[in-house]
Amino acid sequence: MGLDPDSLDKMSGAVGNWEWRGPNDTMAHPYKNAGFDLKNSLIAKTLEISIRIQGFPRHLGQHSGGMVICQGS
């Protein structure tokens, strides 16, 4: 999305510490507390996407369960 590495680190750190504390608490609070300008279009879009993907399943990649290593076919 075009965010610089320092902003990504700061943003992921803020979101990782987010815990819902009540009906008036939102993900915008940690972003704002981390120093992000919520009126910046890129920050606002990132926040919007972060909110929209909350609750999506994670880590659903298929795993082979094991491998057989041998000589030949």
PQR file of N, CA, C, O and H, with PARSE charges and radii, in Angstrom:
ATOM      1  N   MET A   1       0.811  -1.201   0.000 -0.4000 1.5000
ATOM      2  CA  MET A   1       0.000   0.000   0.000 -0.0000 2.0000
ATOM      3  C   MET A   1       0.847   1.254   0.000  0.5500 1.7000
ATOM      4  O   MET A   1       0.316   2.364   0.023 -0.5500 1.4000
ATOM      5  N   GLY A   2       2.152   1.092  -0.026 -0.4000 1.5000
ATOM      6  CA  GLY A   2       3.022   2.244  -0.115 -0.0000 2.0000
ATOM      7  C   GLY A   2       3.485   2.814   1.209  0.5500 1.7000
ATOM      8  O   GLY A   2       4.050   3.907   1.246 -0.5500 1.4000
ATOM      9  H   GLY A   2       2.584   0.190  -0.045  0.4000 1.0000
ATOM     10  N   LEU A   3       3.256   2.098   2.295 -0.4000 1.5000
ATOM     11  CA  LEU A   3       3.724   2.578   3.601 -0.0000 2.0000
ATOM     12  C   LEU A   3       5.200   2.260   3.764  0.5500 1.7000
ATOM     13  O   LEU A   3       5.672   1.205   3.341 -0.5500 1.4000
ATOM     14  H   LEU A   3       2.796   1.210   2.265  0.4000 1.0000
ATOM     15  N   ASP A   4       5.923   3.182   4.382 -0.4000 1.5000
ATOM     16  CA  ASP A   4       7.349   2.945   4.607 -0.0000 2.0000
ATOM     17  C   ASP A   4       7.531   1.942   5.749  0.5500 1.7000
ATOM     18  O   ASP A   4       6.643   1.790   6.587 -0.5500 1.4000
ATOM     19  H   ASP A   4       5.541   4.040   4.725  0.4000 1.0000
ATOM     20  N   PRO A   5       8.681   1.256   5.783 -0.5600 1.5000
ATOM     21  CA  PRO A   5       8.917   0.218   6.798  0.2800 2.0000
ATOM     22  C   PRO A   5       8.741   0.695   8.243  0.5500 1.7000
ATOM     23  O   PRO A   5       8.219  -0.042   9.080 -0.5500 1.4000
ATOM     24  N   ASP A   6       9.175   1.921   8.538 -0.4000 1.5000
ATOM     25  CA  ASP A   6       9.034   2.429   9.910 -0.0000 2.0000
ATOM     26  C   ASP A   6       7.556   2.578  10.290  0.5500 1.7000
ATOM     27  O   ASP A   6       7.160   2.238  11.405 -0.5500 1.4000
ATOM     28  H   ASP A   6       9.600   2.519   7.858  0.4000 1.0000
ATOM     29  N   SER A   7       6.752   3.085   9.364 -0.4000 1.5000
ATOM     30  CA  SER A   7       5.319   3.225   9.636 -0.0000 2.0000
ATOM     31  C   SER A   7       4.660   1.868   9.798  0.5500 1.7000
ATOM     32  O   SER A   7       3.806   1.686  10.665 -0.5500 1.4000
ATOM     33  H   SER A   7       7.074   3.361   8.459  0.4000 1.0000
ATOM     34  N   LEU A   8       5.056   0.915   8.964 -0.4000 1.5000
ATOM     35  CA  LEU A   8       4.506  -0.434   9.091 -0.0000 2.0000
ATOM     36  C   LEU A   8       4.819  -1.049  10.450  0.5500 1.7000
ATOM     37  O   LEU A   8       3.957  -1.672  11.070 -0.5500 1.4000
ATOM     38  H   LEU A   8       5.750   1.063   8.260  0.4000 1.0000
ATOM     39  N   ASP A   9       6.046  -0.872  10.906 -0.4000 1.5000
ATOM     40  CA  ASP A   9       6.426  -1.400  12.220 -0.0000 2.0000
ATOM     41  C   ASP A   9       5.600  -0.746  13.328  0.5500 1.7000
ATOM     42  O   ASP A   9       5.096  -1.422  14.225 -0.5500 1.4000
ATOM     43  H   ASP A   9       6.746  -0.365  10.402  0.4000 1.0000
ATOM     44  N   LYS A  10       5.473   0.567  13.250 -0.4000 1.5000
ATOM     45  CA  LYS A  10       4.709   1.292  14.267 -0.0000 2.0000
ATOM     46  C   LYS A  10       3.235   0.888  14.226  0.5500 1.7000
ATOM     47  O   LYS A  10       2.600   0.721  15.267 -0.5500 1.4000
ATOM     48  H   LYS A  10       5.883   1.115  12.522  0.4000 1.0000
ATOM     49  N   MET A  11       2.699   0.733  13.012 -0.4000 1.5000
ATOM     50  CA  MET A  11       1.294   0.378  12.854 -0.0000 2.0000
ATOM     51  C   MET A  11       1.020  -1.042  13.335  0.5500 1.7000
ATOM     52  O   MET A  11       0.037  -1.278  14.038 -0.5500 1.4000
ATOM     53  H   MET A  11       3.215   0.869  12.167  0.4000 1.0000
ATOM     54  N   SER A  12       1.871  -1.980  12.968 -0.4000 1.5000
ATOM     55  CA  SER A  12       1.649  -3.367  13.397 -0.0000 2.0000
ATOM     56  C   SER A  12       1.798  -3.490  14.908  0.5500 1.7000
ATOM     57  O   SER A  12       1.107  -4.292  15.536 -0.5500 1.4000
ATOM     58  H   SER A  12       2.670  -1.789  12.397  0.4000 1.0000
ATOM     59  N   GLY A  13       2.686  -2.710  15.490 -0.4000 1.5000
ATOM     60  CA  GLY A  13       2.822  -2.712  16.942 -0.0000 2.0000
ATOM     61  C   GLY A  13       1.591  -2.166  17.636  0.5500 1.7000
ATOM     62  O   GLY A  13       1.188  -2.670  18.684 -0.5500 1.4000
ATOM     63  H   GLY A  13       3.248  -2.059  14.980  0.4000 1.0000
ATOM     64  N   ALA A  14       0.993  -1.137  17.057 -0.4000 1.5000
ATOM     65  CA  ALA A  14      -0.203  -0.533  17.650 -0.0000 2.0000
ATOM     66  C   ALA A  14      -1.394  -1.475  17.542  0.5500 1.7000
ATOM     67  O   ALA A  14      -2.160  -1.621  18.493 -0.5500 1.4000
ATOM     68  H   ALA A  14       1.320  -0.728  16.206  0.4000 1.0000
ATOM     69  N   VAL A  15      -1.549  -2.103  16.406 -0.4000 1.5000
ATOM     70  CA  VAL A  15      -2.685  -3.002  16.197 -0.0000 2.0000
ATOM     71  C   VAL A  15      -2.530  -4.265  17.031  0.5500 1.7000
ATOM     72  O   VAL A  15      -3.516  -4.801  17.536 -0.5500 1.4000
ATOM     73  H   VAL A  15      -0.926  -1.984  15.632  0.4000 1.0000
ATOM     74  N   GLY A  16      -1.293  -4.746  17.179 -0.4000 1.5000
ATOM     75  CA  GLY A  16      -1.052  -5.953  17.956 -0.0000 2.0000
ATOM     76  C   GLY A  16      -1.425  -5.803  19.412  0.5500 1.7000
ATOM     77  O   GLY A  16      -1.710  -6.792  20.088 -0.5500 1.4000
ATOM     78  H   GLY A  16      -0.492  -4.310  16.769  0.4000 1.0000
ATOM     79  N   ASN A  17      -1.427  -4.577  19.900 -0.4000 1.5000
ATOM     80  CA  ASN A  17      -1.756  -4.328  21.304 -0.0000 2.0000
ATOM     81  C   ASN A  17      -3.215  -3.952  21.507  0.5500 1.7000
ATOM     82  O   ASN A  17      -3.642  -3.687  22.631 -0.5500 1.4000
ATOM     83  H   ASN A  17      -1.196  -3.774  19.351  0.4000 1.0000
ATOM     84  N   TRP A  18      -3.982  -3.928  20.419 -0.4000 1.5000
ATOM     85  CA  TRP A  18      -5.359  -3.501  20.530 -0.0000 2.0000
ATOM     86  C   TRP A  18      -6.203  -4.550  21.220  0.5500 1.7000
ATOM     87  O   TRP A  18      -6.180  -5.726  20.858 -0.5500 1.4000
ATOM     88  H   TRP A  18      -3.635  -4.143  19.506  0.4000 1.0000
ATOM     89  N   GLU A  19      -6.940  -4.112  22.210 -0.4000 1.5000
ATOM     90  CA  GLU A  19      -7.900  -4.963  22.903 -0.0000 2.0000
ATOM     91  C   GLU A  19      -9.182  -4.171  23.043  0.5500 1.7000
ATOM     92  O   GLU A  19      -9.158  -3.006  23.441 -0.5500 1.4000
ATOM     93  H   GLU A  19      -6.959  -3.157  22.504  0.4000 1.0000
ATOM     94  N   TRP A  20     -10.294  -4.791  22.720 -0.4000 1.5000
ATOM     95  CA  TRP A  20     -11.575  -4.127  22.821 -0.0000 2.0000
ATOM     96  C   TRP A  20     -11.905  -3.893  24.278  0.5500 1.7000
ATOM     97  O   TRP A  20     -11.870  -4.821  25.086 -0.5500 1.4000
ATOM     98  H   TRP A  20     -10.313  -5.737  22.397  0.4000 1.0000
ATOM     99  N   ARG A  21     -12.226  -2.658  24.615 -0.4000 1.5000
ATOM    100  CA  ARG A  21     -12.497  -2.306  26.013 -0.0000 2.0000
ATOM    101  C   ARG A  21     -13.918  -1.818  26.233  0.5500 1.7000
ATOM    102  O   ARG A  21     -14.307  -1.575  27.376 -0.5500 1.4000
ATOM    103  H   ARG A  21     -12.254  -1.904  23.959  0.4000 1.0000
ATOM    104  N   GLY A  22     -14.703  -1.668  25.175 -0.4000 1.5000
ATOM    105  CA  GLY A  22     -16.072  -1.217  25.340 -0.0000 2.0000
ATOM    106  C   GLY A  22     -16.642  -0.718  24.027  0.5500 1.7000
ATOM    107  O   GLY A  22     -15.922  -0.631  23.032 -0.5500 1.4000
ATOM    108  H   GLY A  22     -14.387  -1.866  24.247  0.4000 1.0000
ATOM    109  N   PRO A  23     -17.931  -0.389  24.010 -0.5600 1.5000
ATOM    110  CA  PRO A  23     -18.597  -0.020  22.762  0.2800 2.0000
ATOM    111  C   PRO A  23     -18.060   1.254  22.106  0.5500 1.7000
ATOM    112  O   PRO A  23     -18.258   1.452  20.907 -0.5500 1.4000
ATOM    113  N   ASN A  24     -17.394   2.109  22.854 -0.4000 1.5000
ATOM    114  CA  ASN A  24     -16.836   3.333  22.277 -0.0000 2.0000
ATOM    115  C   ASN A  24     -15.379   3.193  21.872  0.5500 1.7000
ATOM    116  O   ASN A  24     -14.780   4.140  21.362 -0.5500 1.4000
ATOM    117  H   ASN A  24     -17.233   1.948  23.828  0.4000 1.0000
ATOM    118  N   ASP A  25     -14.804   2.015  22.095 -0.4000 1.5000
ATOM    119  CA  ASP A  25     -13.411   1.761  21.748 -0.0000 2.0000
ATOM    120  C   ASP A  25     -13.341   1.282  20.297  0.5500 1.7000
ATOM    121  O   ASP A  25     -14.131   0.435  19.880 -0.5500 1.4000
ATOM    122  H   ASP A  25     -15.290   1.246  22.509  0.4000 1.0000
ATOM    123  N   THR A  26     -12.415   1.816  19.548 -0.4000 1.5000
ATOM    124  CA  THR A  26     -12.258   1.424  18.146 -0.0000 2.0000
ATOM    125  C   THR A  26     -10.786   1.203  17.840  0.5500 1.7000
ATOM    126  O   THR A  26      -9.919   1.543  18.645 -0.5500 1.4000
ATOM    127  H   THR A  26     -11.774   2.504  19.887  0.4000 1.0000
ATOM    128  N   MET A  27     -10.506   0.634  16.674 -0.4000 1.5000
ATOM    129  CA  MET A  27      -9.120   0.460  16.244 -0.0000 2.0000
ATOM    130  C   MET A  27      -8.462   1.785  15.923  0.5500 1.7000
ATOM    131  O   MET A  27      -7.237   1.855  15.816 -0.5500 1.4000
ATOM    132  H   MET A  27     -11.210   0.358  16.019  0.4000 1.0000
ATOM    133  N   ALA A  28      -9.246   2.834  15.769 -0.4000 1.5000
ATOM    134  CA  ALA A  28      -8.672   4.149  15.485 -0.0000 2.0000
ATOM    135  C   ALA A  28      -7.851   4.671  16.659  0.5500 1.7000
ATOM    136  O   ALA A  28      -6.891   5.414  16.453 -0.5500 1.4000
ATOM    137  H   ALA A  28     -10.241   2.778  15.857  0.4000 1.0000
ATOM    138  N   HIS A  29      -8.202   4.302  17.865 -0.4000 1.5000
ATOM    139  CA  HIS A  29      -7.474   4.797  19.039 -0.0000 2.0000
ATOM    140  C   HIS A  29      -5.995   4.415  19.020  0.5500 1.7000
ATOM    141  O   HIS A  29      -5.152   5.295  19.197 -0.5500 1.4000
ATOM    142  H   HIS A  29      -8.982   3.699  18.033  0.4000 1.0000
ATOM    143  N   PRO A  30      -5.637   3.137  18.812 -0.5600 1.5000
ATOM    144  CA  PRO A  30      -4.211   2.803  18.776  0.2800 2.0000
ATOM    145  C   PRO A  30      -3.465   3.478  17.628  0.5500 1.7000
ATOM    146  O   PRO A  30      -2.303   3.852  17.783 -0.5500 1.4000
ATOM    147  N   TYR A  31      -4.120   3.637  16.479 -0.4000 1.5000
ATOM    148  CA  TYR A  31      -3.482   4.336  15.353 -0.0000 2.0000
ATOM    149  C   TYR A  31      -3.179   5.775  15.751  0.5500 1.7000
ATOM    150  O   TYR A  31      -2.076   6.278  15.534 -0.5500 1.4000
ATOM    151  H   TYR A  31      -5.064   3.333  16.353  0.4000 1.0000
ATOM    152  N   LYS A  32      -4.175   6.424  16.335 -0.4000 1.5000
ATOM    153  CA  LYS A  32      -4.014   7.821  16.749 -0.0000 2.0000
ATOM    154  C   LYS A  32      -2.961   7.938  17.845  0.5500 1.7000
ATOM    155  O   LYS A  32      -2.127   8.843  17.809 -0.5500 1.4000
ATOM    156  H   LYS A  32      -5.070   6.015  16.511  0.4000 1.0000
ATOM    157  N   ASN A  33      -2.991   7.032  18.818 -0.4000 1.5000
ATOM    158  CA  ASN A  33      -2.015   7.050  19.910 -0.0000 2.0000
ATOM    159  C   ASN A  33      -0.591   6.783  19.420  0.5500 1.7000
ATOM    160  O   ASN A  33       0.374   7.216  20.050 -0.5500 1.4000
ATOM    161  H   ASN A  33      -3.669   6.296  18.848  0.4000 1.0000
ATOM    162  N   ALA A  34      -0.462   6.071  18.297 -0.4000 1.5000
ATOM    163  CA  ALA A  34       0.855   5.798  17.721 -0.0000 2.0000
ATOM    164  C   ALA A  34       1.359   6.985  16.895  0.5500 1.7000
ATOM    165  O   ALA A  34       2.476   6.957  16.379 -0.5500 1.4000
ATOM    166  H   ALA A  34      -1.246   5.720  17.786  0.4000 1.0000
ATOM    167  N   GLY A  35       0.534   8.026  16.774 -0.4000 1.5000
ATOM    168  CA  GLY A  35       0.962   9.234  16.087 -0.0000 2.0000
ATOM    169  C   GLY A  35       0.520   9.344  14.632  0.5500 1.7000
ATOM    170  O   GLY A  35       0.994  10.223  13.914 -0.5500 1.4000
ATOM    171  H   GLY A  35      -0.374   8.049  17.194  0.4000 1.0000
ATOM    172  N   PHE A  36      -0.375   8.473  14.185 -0.4000 1.5000
ATOM    173  CA  PHE A  36      -0.829   8.523  12.799 -0.0000 2.0000
ATOM    174  C   PHE A  36      -1.928   9.561  12.630  0.5500 1.7000
ATOM    175  O   PHE A  36      -2.781   9.730  13.502 -0.5500 1.4000
ATOM    176  H   PHE A  36      -0.761   7.758  14.769  0.4000 1.0000
ATOM    177  N   ASP A  37      -1.895  10.250  11.502 -0.4000 1.5000
ATOM    178  CA  ASP A  37      -2.924  11.223  11.149 -0.0000 2.0000
ATOM    179  C   ASP A  37      -4.062  10.477  10.477  0.5500 1.7000
ATOM    180  O   ASP A  37      -3.921  10.028   9.340 -0.5500 1.4000
ATOM    181  H   ASP A  37      -1.202  10.113  10.794  0.4000 1.0000
ATOM    182  N   LEU A  38      -5.182  10.340  11.161 -0.4000 1.5000
ATOM    183  CA  LEU A  38      -6.300   9.562  10.640 -0.0000 2.0000
ATOM    184  C   LEU A  38      -6.989  10.248   9.459  0.5500 1.7000
ATOM    185  O   LEU A  38      -7.824   9.639   8.789 -0.5500 1.4000
ATOM    186  H   LEU A  38      -5.297  10.705  12.085  0.4000 1.0000
ATOM    187  N   LYS A  39      -6.643  11.509   9.202 -0.4000 1.5000
ATOM    188  CA  LYS A  39      -7.196  12.214   8.045 -0.0000 2.0000
ATOM    189  C   LYS A  39      -6.364  11.983   6.790  0.5500 1.7000
ATOM    190  O   LYS A  39      -6.798  12.316   5.687 -0.5500 1.4000
ATOM    191  H   LYS A  39      -5.965  12.004   9.746  0.4000 1.0000
ATOM    192  N   ASN A  40      -5.173  11.417   6.951 -0.4000 1.5000
ATOM    193  CA  ASN A  40      -4.329  11.066   5.808 -0.0000 2.0000
ATOM    194  C   ASN A  40      -5.014   9.932   5.059  0.5500 1.7000
ATOM    195  O   ASN A  40      -5.390   8.931   5.669 -0.5500 1.4000
ATOM    196  H   ASN A  40      -4.820  11.147   7.847  0.4000 1.0000
ATOM    197  N   SER A  41      -5.181  10.072   3.742 -0.4000 1.5000
ATOM    198  CA  SER A  41      -5.958   9.088   2.978 -0.0000 2.0000
ATOM    199  C   SER A  41      -5.359   7.680   3.040  0.5500 1.7000
ATOM    200  O   SER A  41      -6.101   6.700   3.109 -0.5500 1.4000
ATOM    201  H   SER A  41      -4.876  10.885   3.247  0.4000 1.0000
ATOM    202  N   LEU A  42      -4.051   7.567   3.016 -0.4000 1.5000
ATOM    203  CA  LEU A  42      -3.408   6.252   3.072 -0.0000 2.0000
ATOM    204  C   LEU A  42      -3.603   5.602   4.443  0.5500 1.7000
ATOM    205  O   LEU A  42      -3.881   4.406   4.530 -0.5500 1.4000
ATOM    206  H   LEU A  42      -3.448   8.362   2.959  0.4000 1.0000
ATOM    207  N   ILE A  43      -3.460   6.371   5.490 -0.4000 1.5000
ATOM    208  CA  ILE A  43      -3.659   5.855   6.852 -0.0000 2.0000
ATOM    209  C   ILE A  43      -5.127   5.476   7.037  0.5500 1.7000
ATOM    210  O   ILE A  43      -5.432   4.427   7.604 -0.5500 1.4000
ATOM    211  H   ILE A  43      -3.233   7.342   5.419  0.4000 1.0000
ATOM    212  N   ALA A  44      -6.033   6.324   6.563 -0.4000 1.5000
ATOM    213  CA  ALA A  44      -7.468   6.042   6.692 -0.0000 2.0000
ATOM    214  C   ALA A  44      -7.846   4.762   5.954  0.5500 1.7000
ATOM    215  O   ALA A  44      -8.634   3.965   6.464 -0.5500 1.4000
ATOM    216  H   ALA A  44      -5.785   7.176   6.103  0.4000 1.0000
ATOM    217  N   LYS A  45      -7.293   4.556   4.760 -0.4000 1.5000
ATOM    218  CA  LYS A  45      -7.589   3.344   3.990 -0.0000 2.0000
ATOM    219  C   LYS A  45      -7.030   2.111   4.693  0.5500 1.7000
ATOM    220  O   LYS A  45      -7.690   1.074   4.746 -0.5500 1.4000
ATOM    221  H   LYS A  45      -6.653   5.203   4.345  0.4000 1.0000
ATOM    222  N   THR A  46      -5.827   2.219   5.227 -0.4000 1.5000
ATOM    223  CA  THR A  46      -5.227   1.106   5.959 -0.0000 2.0000
ATOM    224  C   THR A  46      -6.065   0.755   7.178  0.5500 1.7000
ATOM    225  O   THR A  46      -6.296  -0.421   7.457 -0.5500 1.4000
ATOM    226  H   THR A  46      -5.291   3.061   5.183  0.4000 1.0000
ATOM    227  N   LEU A  47      -6.517   1.762   7.899 -0.4000 1.5000
ATOM    228  CA  LEU A  47      -7.371   1.534   9.060 -0.0000 2.0000
ATOM    229  C   LEU A  47      -8.681   0.886   8.635  0.5500 1.7000
ATOM    230  O   LEU A  47      -9.150  -0.048   9.285 -0.5500 1.4000
ATOM    231  H   LEU A  47      -6.330   2.718   7.672  0.4000 1.0000
ATOM    232  N   GLU A  48      -9.270   1.370   7.556 -0.4000 1.5000
ATOM    233  CA  GLU A  48     -10.531   0.794   7.059 -0.0000 2.0000
ATOM    234  C   GLU A  48     -10.369  -0.691   6.727  0.5500 1.7000
ATOM    235  O   GLU A  48     -11.201  -1.515   7.106 -0.5500 1.4000
ATOM    236  H   GLU A  48      -8.888   2.128   7.028  0.4000 1.0000
ATOM    237  N   ILE A  49      -9.296  -1.021   6.020 -0.4000 1.5000
ATOM    238  CA  ILE A  49      -9.056  -2.422   5.659 -0.0000 2.0000
ATOM    239  C   ILE A  49      -8.813  -3.265   6.909  0.5500 1.7000
ATOM    240  O   ILE A  49      -9.301  -4.391   7.002 -0.5500 1.4000
ATOM    241  H   ILE A  49      -8.620  -0.352   5.712  0.4000 1.0000
ATOM    242  N   SER A  50      -8.065  -2.729   7.863 -0.4000 1.5000
ATOM    243  CA  SER A  50      -7.804  -3.452   9.109 -0.0000 2.0000
ATOM    244  C   SER A  50      -9.099  -3.771   9.848  0.5500 1.7000
ATOM    245  O   SER A  50      -9.266  -4.865  10.388 -0.5500 1.4000
ATOM    246  H   SER A  50      -7.668  -1.814   7.787  0.4000 1.0000
ATOM    247  N   ILE A  51     -10.002  -2.813   9.865 -0.4000 1.5000
ATOM    248  CA  ILE A  51     -11.294  -3.018  10.535 -0.0000 2.0000
ATOM    249  C   ILE A  51     -12.126  -4.061   9.785  0.5500 1.7000
ATOM    250  O   ILE A  51     -12.770  -4.912  10.398 -0.5500 1.4000
ATOM    251  H   ILE A  51      -9.866  -1.924   9.427  0.4000 1.0000
ATOM    252  N   ARG A  52     -12.105  -3.983   8.463 -0.4000 1.5000
ATOM    253  CA  ARG A  52     -12.938  -4.886   7.655 -0.0000 2.0000
ATOM    254  C   ARG A  52     -12.483  -6.343   7.738  0.5500 1.7000
ATOM    255  O   ARG A  52     -13.306  -7.249   7.610 -0.5500 1.4000
ATOM    256  H   ARG A  52     -11.582  -3.292   7.964  0.4000 1.0000
ATOM    257  N   ILE A  53     -11.186  -6.584   7.949 -0.4000 1.5000
ATOM    258  CA  ILE A  53     -10.714  -7.973   7.982 -0.0000 2.0000
ATOM    259  C   ILE A  53     -10.721  -8.580   9.385  0.5500 1.7000
ATOM    260  O   ILE A  53     -10.376  -9.750   9.552 -0.5500 1.4000
ATOM    261  H   ILE A  53     -10.517  -5.848   8.053  0.4000 1.0000
ATOM    262  N   GLN A  54     -11.109  -7.802  10.390 -0.4000 1.5000
ATOM    263  CA  GLN A  54     -11.206  -8.362  11.736 -0.0000 2.0000
ATOM    264  C   GLN A  54     -12.193  -9.519  11.723  0.5500 1.7000
ATOM    265  O   GLN A  54     -13.291  -9.391  11.183 -0.5500 1.4000
ATOM    266  H   GLN A  54     -11.390  -6.852  10.255  0.4000 1.0000
ATOM    267  N   GLY A  55     -11.818 -10.631  12.305 -0.4000 1.5000
ATOM    268  CA  GLY A  55     -12.693 -11.785  12.388 -0.0000 2.0000
ATOM    269  C   GLY A  55     -12.592 -12.736  11.205  0.5500 1.7000
ATOM    270  O   GLY A  55     -13.208 -13.802  11.221 -0.5500 1.4000
ATOM    271  H   GLY A  55     -10.925 -10.736  12.744  0.4000 1.0000
ATOM    272  N   PHE A  56     -11.821 -12.368  10.170 -0.4000 1.5000
ATOM    273  CA  PHE A  56     -11.622 -13.296   9.056 -0.0000 2.0000
ATOM    274  C   PHE A  56     -10.788 -14.473   9.534  0.5500 1.7000
ATOM    275  O   PHE A  56      -9.966 -14.319  10.436 -0.5500 1.4000
ATOM    276  H   PHE A  56     -11.321 -11.502  10.157  0.4000 1.0000
ATOM    277  N   PRO A  57     -10.987 -15.648   8.942 -0.5600 1.5000
ATOM    278  CA  PRO A  57     -10.143 -16.797   9.301  0.2800 2.0000
ATOM    279  C   PRO A  57      -8.679 -16.519   8.961  0.5500 1.7000
ATOM    280  O   PRO A  57      -8.374 -15.818   7.996 -0.5500 1.4000
ATOM    281  N   ARG A  58      -7.798 -17.068   9.756 -0.4000 1.5000
ATOM    282  CA  ARG A  58      -6.365 -16.908   9.527 -0.0000 2.0000
ATOM    283  C   ARG A  58      -5.712 -18.269   9.395  0.5500 1.7000
ATOM    284  O   ARG A  58      -6.219 -19.268   9.906 -0.5500 1.4000
ATOM    285  H   ARG A  58      -8.045 -17.638  10.540  0.4000 1.0000
ATOM    286  N   HIS A  59      -4.607 -18.300   8.721 -0.4000 1.5000
ATOM    287  CA  HIS A  59      -3.766 -19.496   8.628 -0.0000 2.0000
ATOM    288  C   HIS A  59      -4.525 -20.698   8.060  0.5500 1.7000
ATOM    289  O   HIS A  59      -4.528 -21.776   8.655 -0.5500 1.4000
ATOM    290  H   HIS A  59      -4.194 -17.489   8.306  0.4000 1.0000
ATOM    291  N   LEU A  60      -5.164 -20.505   6.911 -0.4000 1.5000
ATOM    292  CA  LEU A  60      -5.910 -21.599   6.300 -0.0000 2.0000
ATOM    293  C   LEU A  60      -5.164 -22.232   5.132  0.5500 1.7000
ATOM    294  O   LEU A  60      -5.766 -22.921   4.309 -0.5500 1.4000
ATOM    295  H   LEU A  60      -5.161 -19.629   6.428  0.4000 1.0000
ATOM    296  N   GLY A  61      -3.865 -22.004   5.059 -0.4000 1.5000
ATOM    297  CA  GLY A  61      -3.089 -22.613   3.986 -0.0000 2.0000
ATOM    298  C   GLY A  61      -3.080 -24.128   4.109  0.5500 1.7000
ATOM    299  O   GLY A  61      -3.103 -24.671   5.213 -0.5500 1.4000
ATOM    300  H   GLY A  61      -3.376 -21.445   5.728  0.4000 1.0000
ATOM    301  N   GLN A  62      -3.046 -24.793   2.989 -0.4000 1.5000
ATOM    302  CA  GLN A  62      -3.040 -26.256   2.994 -0.0000 2.0000
ATOM    303  C   GLN A  62      -1.626 -26.751   3.292  0.5500 1.7000
ATOM    304  O   GLN A  62      -0.649 -26.220   2.763 -0.5500 1.4000
ATOM    305  H   GLN A  62      -3.027 -24.352   2.092  0.4000 1.0000
ATOM    306  N   HIS A  63      -1.529 -27.742   4.118 -0.4000 1.5000
ATOM    307  CA  HIS A  63      -0.248 -28.323   4.497 -0.0000 2.0000
ATOM    308  C   HIS A  63      -0.221 -29.760   4.004  0.5500 1.7000
ATOM    309  O   HIS A  63      -1.209 -30.483   4.127 -0.5500 1.4000
ATOM    310  H   HIS A  63      -2.323 -28.174   4.547  0.4000 1.0000
ATOM    311  N   SER A  64       0.893 -30.165   3.455 -0.4000 1.5000
ATOM    312  CA  SER A  64       0.967 -31.518   2.877 -0.0000 2.0000
ATOM    313  C   SER A  64       0.900 -32.617   3.919  0.5500 1.7000
ATOM    314  O   SER A  64       0.527 -33.745   3.597 -0.5500 1.4000
ATOM    315  H   SER A  64       1.696 -29.577   3.355  0.4000 1.0000
ATOM    316  N   GLY A  65       1.250 -32.317   5.147 -0.4000 1.5000
ATOM    317  CA  GLY A  65       1.200 -33.328   6.199 -0.0000 2.0000
ATOM    318  C   GLY A  65       2.443 -34.200   6.248  0.5500 1.7000
ATOM    319  O   GLY A  65       2.592 -35.004   7.168 -0.5500 1.4000
ATOM    320  H   GLY A  65       1.553 -31.401   5.408  0.4000 1.0000
ATOM    321  N   GLY A  66       3.313 -34.063   5.305 -0.4000 1.5000
ATOM    322  CA  GLY A  66       4.540 -34.850   5.297 -0.0000 2.0000
ATOM    323  C   GLY A  66       5.073 -34.997   3.886  0.5500 1.7000
ATOM    324  O   GLY A  66       4.371 -34.716   2.914 -0.5500 1.4000
ATOM    325  H   GLY A  66       3.191 -33.410   4.557  0.4000 1.0000
ATOM    326  N   MET A  67       6.292 -35.429   3.782 -0.4000 1.5000
ATOM    327  CA  MET A  67       6.945 -35.603   2.478 -0.0000 2.0000
ATOM    328  C   MET A  67       7.695 -36.921   2.486  0.5500 1.7000
ATOM    329  O   MET A  67       8.217 -37.362   3.510 -0.5500 1.4000
ATOM    330  H   MET A  67       6.862 -35.657   4.571  0.4000 1.0000
ATOM    331  N   VAL A  68       7.734 -37.536   1.313 -0.4000 1.5000
ATOM    332  CA  VAL A  68       8.544 -38.721   1.135 -0.0000 2.0000
ATOM    333  C   VAL A  68       9.720 -38.323   0.259  0.5500 1.7000
ATOM    334  O   VAL A  68       9.537 -37.845  -0.860 -0.5500 1.4000
ATOM    335  H   VAL A  68       7.310 -37.178   0.481  0.4000 1.0000
ATOM    336  N   ILE A  69      10.926 -38.523   0.771 -0.4000 1.5000
ATOM    337  CA  ILE A  69      12.126 -38.199   0.018 -0.0000 2.0000
ATOM    338  C   ILE A  69      12.794 -39.508  -0.364  0.5500 1.7000
ATOM    339  O   ILE A  69      13.157 -40.314   0.493 -0.5500 1.4000
ATOM    340  H   ILE A  69      11.075 -38.912   1.680  0.4000 1.0000
ATOM    341  N   CYS A  70      12.948 -39.704  -1.674 -0.4000 1.5000
ATOM    342  CA  CYS A  70      13.549 -40.959  -2.134 -0.0000 2.0000
ATOM    343  C   CYS A  70      14.327 -40.729  -3.430  0.5500 1.7000
ATOM    344  O   CYS A  70      14.225 -39.676  -4.058 -0.5500 1.4000
ATOM    345  H   CYS A  70      12.653 -39.050  -2.370  0.4000 1.0000
ATOM    346  N   GLN A  71      15.087 -41.719  -3.802 -0.4000 1.5000
ATOM    347  CA  GLN A  71      15.826 -41.642  -5.049 -0.0000 2.0000
ATOM    348  C   GLN A  71      14.956 -42.220  -6.161  0.5500 1.7000
ATOM    349  O   GLN A  71      14.408 -43.312  -6.009 -0.5500 1.4000
ATOM    350  H   GLN A  71      15.170 -42.575  -3.292  0.4000 1.0000
ATOM    351  N   GLY A  72      14.825 -41.519  -7.251 -0.4000 1.5000
ATOM    352  CA  GLY A  72      14.003 -41.998  -8.363 -0.0000 2.0000
ATOM    353  C   GLY A  72      12.566 -41.569  -8.204  0.5500 1.7000
ATOM    354  O   GLY A  72      12.234 -40.717  -7.380 -0.5500 1.4000
ATOM    355  H   GLY A  72      15.270 -40.632  -7.374  0.4000 1.0000
ATOM    356  N   SER A  73      11.713 -42.185  -9.020 -0.4000 1.5000
ATOM    357  CA  SER A  73      10.293 -41.793  -8.964 -0.0000 2.0000
ATOM    358  C   SER A  73       9.375 -42.909  -8.540  0.5500 1.7000
ATOM    359  O   SER A  73       8.163 -42.712  -8.453 -0.5500 1.4000
ATOM    360  H   SER A  73      11.983 -42.877  -9.690  0.4000 1.0000
TER
END
